[in-house]
Amino acid sequence: MTQAASLAVDLQVVCESPGIPPDAKIRFWAGRALDVAGTSLAGGAEVSVRLVDADEMRALNHEYRKINKVTNVLSFPAGEIAGLPDEAPLALGDIIICAAVVSEEAAAQGKQVADHWAHMLVHGMLHLLGYDHESDAEAAEMEGLETRILVSNGLADPYLTI
């Protein structure tokens, strides 16, 4: 059984925007990131994915990162929760995606909207699994993994310039 099969996704869509992928695609890409990252989760895992508008994303980015602008994706790792039984699903955290920004970026970068959504979901999941891009070495590792996940599933390398 893959790790993705034991991943519970709490999906919250609180905005309207063209191009939002179906629930099954959101679950698929979150699961692919979990599988390819090789994280072993004996009791399964849970993640929340919230799709928001620009106002909510700006407010979250300002509150938690002190950056007063809209961004494409934010990830909030849950951290360890003491006292849970070993067989309990691991709470990975929350991924917040601004639907409008994903659509705008895809158009500006000449990408398919569905492909950019896949990238944002994979990117957010990898952050929850401990990957980051603060240093050049971290960025190379994380971007390499993102590329491997997306390309192995038939999408283009998201870091190739057009």
Contacts in CASP RR format, 6 or more apart in sequence:
PFRMAT RR
TARGET T0000
AUTHOR 0000-0000-0000
METHOD contacts of the structure
MODEL  1
MTQAASLAVDLQVVCESPGIPPDAKIRFWAGRALDVAGTSLAGGAEVSVR
LVDADEMRALNHEYRKINKVTNVLSFPAGEIAGLPDEAPLALGDIIICAA
VVSEEAAAQGKQVADHWAHMLVHGMLHLLGYDHESDAEAAEMEGLETRIL
VSNGLADPYLTI
2 31 0 8 1.000
2 35 0 8 1.000
3 31 0 8 1.000
3 34 0 8 1.000
3 35 0 8 1.000
3 38 0 8 1.000
3 39 0 8 1.000
3 40 0 8 1.000
3 41 0 8 1.000
3 44 0 8 1.000
3 45 0 8 1.000
4 28 0 8 1.000
4 30 0 8 1.000
4 31 0 8 1.000
4 32 0 8 1.000
4 34 0 8 1.000
4 35 0 8 1.000
6 41 0 8 1.000
6 43 0 8 1.000
6 44 0 8 1.000
6 45 0 8 1.000
6 89 0 8 1.000
7 27 0 8 1.000
7 30 0 8 1.000
7 31 0 8 1.000
7 34 0 8 1.000
7 44 0 8 1.000
7 45 0 8 1.000
7 46 0 8 1.000
7 47 0 8 1.000
8 44 0 8 1.000
8 45 0 8 1.000
8 46 0 8 1.000
8 47 0 8 1.000
8 89 0 8 1.000
9 26 0 8 1.000
9 27 0 8 1.000
9 30 0 8 1.000
9 46 0 8 1.000
9 47 0 8 1.000
9 48 0 8 1.000
9 49 0 8 1.000
10 46 0 8 1.000
10 47 0 8 1.000
10 48 0 8 1.000
10 49 0 8 1.000
11 23 0 8 1.000
11 26 0 8 1.000
11 27 0 8 1.000
11 48 0 8 1.000
11 49 0 8 1.000
11 50 0 8 1.000
11 51 0 8 1.000
12 48 0 8 1.000
12 49 0 8 1.000
12 50 0 8 1.000
12 51 0 8 1.000
13 20 0 8 1.000
13 50 0 8 1.000
13 51 0 8 1.000
14 50 0 8 1.000
14 51 0 8 1.000
14 52 0 8 1.000
14 53 0 8 1.000
14 56 0 8 1.000
15 51 0 8 1.000
15 52 0 8 1.000
15 53 0 8 1.000
15 56 0 8 1.000
15 99 0 8 1.000
15 100 0 8 1.000
16 99 0 8 1.000
17 51 0 8 1.000
17 53 0 8 1.000
17 99 0 8 1.000
17 100 0 8 1.000
17 102 0 8 1.000
17 103 0 8 1.000
18 103 0 8 1.000
18 113 0 8 1.000
19 99 0 8 1.000
19 103 0 8 1.000
19 113 0 8 1.000
19 114 0 8 1.000
19 117 0 8 1.000
20 51 0 8 1.000
20 99 0 8 1.000
20 117 0 8 1.000
21 114 0 8 1.000
21 117 0 8 1.000
21 118 0 8 1.000
25 114 0 8 1.000
25 117 0 8 1.000
25 118 0 8 1.000
26 49 0 8 1.000
26 117 0 8 1.000
26 121 0 8 1.000
29 117 0 8 1.000
29 118 0 8 1.000
29 121 0 8 1.000
29 122 0 8 1.000
29 125 0 8 1.000
30 47 0 8 1.000
30 49 0 8 1.000
30 95 0 8 1.000
30 121 0 8 1.000
30 125 0 8 1.000
31 125 0 8 1.000
32 122 0 8 1.000
32 149 0 8 1.000
32 153 0 8 1.000
33 121 0 8 1.000
33 122 0 8 1.000
33 124 0 8 1.000
33 125 0 8 1.000
33 126 0 8 1.000
33 129 0 8 1.000
33 149 0 8 1.000
34 41 0 8 1.000
34 45 0 8 1.000
34 125 0 8 1.000
34 129 0 8 1.000
36 145 0 8 1.000
36 148 0 8 1.000
36 149 0 8 1.000
36 152 0 8 1.000
37 125 0 8 1.000
37 126 0 8 1.000
37 129 0 8 1.000
37 131 0 8 1.000
37 145 0 8 1.000
39 129 0 8 1.000
41 89 0 8 1.000
41 90 0 8 1.000
42 86 0 8 1.000
42 87 0 8 1.000
43 86 0 8 1.000
43 87 0 8 1.000
43 88 0 8 1.000
43 89 0 8 1.000
43 90 0 8 1.000
44 89 0 8 1.000
44 90 0 8 1.000
45 89 0 8 1.000
45 90 0 8 1.000
45 91 0 8 1.000
45 92 0 8 1.000
46 89 0 8 1.000
46 90 0 8 1.000
46 91 0 8 1.000
46 92 0 8 1.000
46 93 0 8 1.000
47 92 0 8 1.000
47 93 0 8 1.000
47 94 0 8 1.000
47 95 0 8 1.000
47 125 0 8 1.000
47 128 0 8 1.000
48 93 0 8 1.000
48 94 0 8 1.000
48 95 0 8 1.000
49 94 0 8 1.000
49 95 0 8 1.000
49 97 0 8 1.000
49 121 0 8 1.000
50 94 0 8 1.000
50 95 0 8 1.000
50 96 0 8 1.000
50 97 0 8 1.000
51 97 0 8 1.000
51 98 0 8 1.000
51 99 0 8 1.000
52 60 0 8 1.000
52 96 0 8 1.000
52 97 0 8 1.000
52 98 0 8 1.000
52 99 0 8 1.000
53 98 0 8 1.000
53 99 0 8 1.000
53 100 0 8 1.000
54 70 0 8 1.000
54 98 0 8 1.000
54 100 0 8 1.000
54 101 0 8 1.000
56 96 0 8 1.000
56 98 0 8 1.000
57 70 0 8 1.000
57 71 0 8 1.000
57 74 0 8 1.000
57 96 0 8 1.000
57 98 0 8 1.000
57 101 0 8 1.000
58 68 0 8 1.000
58 69 0 8 1.000
58 70 0 8 1.000
60 74 0 8 1.000
60 96 0 8 1.000
61 67 0 8 1.000
61 68 0 8 1.000
61 69 0 8 1.000
61 70 0 8 1.000
61 71 0 8 1.000
61 74 0 8 1.000
62 68 0 8 1.000
64 74 0 8 1.000
64 76 0 8 1.000
65 74 0 8 1.000
70 98 0 8 1.000
70 100 0 8 1.000
70 101 0 8 1.000
71 98 0 8 1.000
71 101 0 8 1.000
72 97 0 8 1.000
72 98 0 8 1.000
72 101 0 8 1.000
72 102 0 8 1.000
72 105 0 8 1.000
72 120 0 8 1.000
73 95 0 8 1.000
73 96 0 8 1.000
73 97 0 8 1.000
73 98 0 8 1.000
73 120 0 8 1.000
73 123 0 8 1.000
73 124 0 8 1.000
74 95 0 8 1.000
74 96 0 8 1.000
75 93 0 8 1.000
75 94 0 8 1.000
75 95 0 8 1.000
75 96 0 8 1.000
75 124 0 8 1.000
75 125 0 8 1.000
75 127 0 8 1.000
75 128 0 8 1.000
76 93 0 8 1.000
76 94 0 8 1.000
76 95 0 8 1.000
76 96 0 8 1.000
77 92 0 8 1.000
77 93 0 8 1.000
77 127 0 8 1.000
77 128 0 8 1.000
77 130 0 8 1.000
78 91 0 8 1.000
78 92 0 8 1.000
78 93 0 8 1.000
78 94 0 8 1.000
78 128 0 8 1.000
79 91 0 8 1.000
79 93 0 8 1.000
81 91 0 8 1.000
92 125 0 8 1.000
92 128 0 8 1.000
92 129 0 8 1.000
93 128 0 8 1.000
95 121 0 8 1.000
95 124 0 8 1.000
95 125 0 8 1.000
95 127 0 8 1.000
95 128 0 8 1.000
97 117 0 8 1.000
97 120 0 8 1.000
97 121 0 8 1.000
102 113 0 8 1.000
102 116 0 8 1.000
102 117 0 8 1.000
102 120 0 8 1.000
103 113 0 8 1.000
105 111 0 8 1.000
105 116 0 8 1.000
106 112 0 8 1.000
106 113 0 8 1.000
106 115 0 8 1.000
106 116 0 8 1.000
107 113 0 8 1.000
109 116 0 8 1.000
109 162 0 8 1.000
110 162 0 8 1.000
111 156 0 8 1.000
111 158 0 8 1.000
111 162 0 8 1.000
115 150 0 8 1.000
115 155 0 8 1.000
115 156 0 8 1.000
115 158 0 8 1.000
116 158 0 8 1.000
118 150 0 8 1.000
118 153 0 8 1.000
118 155 0 8 1.000
119 146 0 8 1.000
119 150 0 8 1.000
119 155 0 8 1.000
119 158 0 8 1.000
122 146 0 8 1.000
122 149 0 8 1.000
122 150 0 8 1.000
123 142 0 8 1.000
123 146 0 8 1.000
126 142 0 8 1.000
126 145 0 8 1.000
126 146 0 8 1.000
131 138 0 8 1.000
131 141 0 8 1.000
131 142 0 8 1.000
131 145 0 8 1.000
132 138 0 8 1.000
132 142 0 8 1.000
133 139 0 8 1.000
133 142 0 8 1.000
133 143 0 8 1.000
143 159 0 8 1.000
146 158 0 8 1.000
146 159 0 8 1.000
147 157 0 8 1.000
147 158 0 8 1.000
147 159 0 8 1.000
150 156 0 8 1.000
150 157 0 8 1.000
150 158 0 8 1.000
151 157 0 8 1.000
END
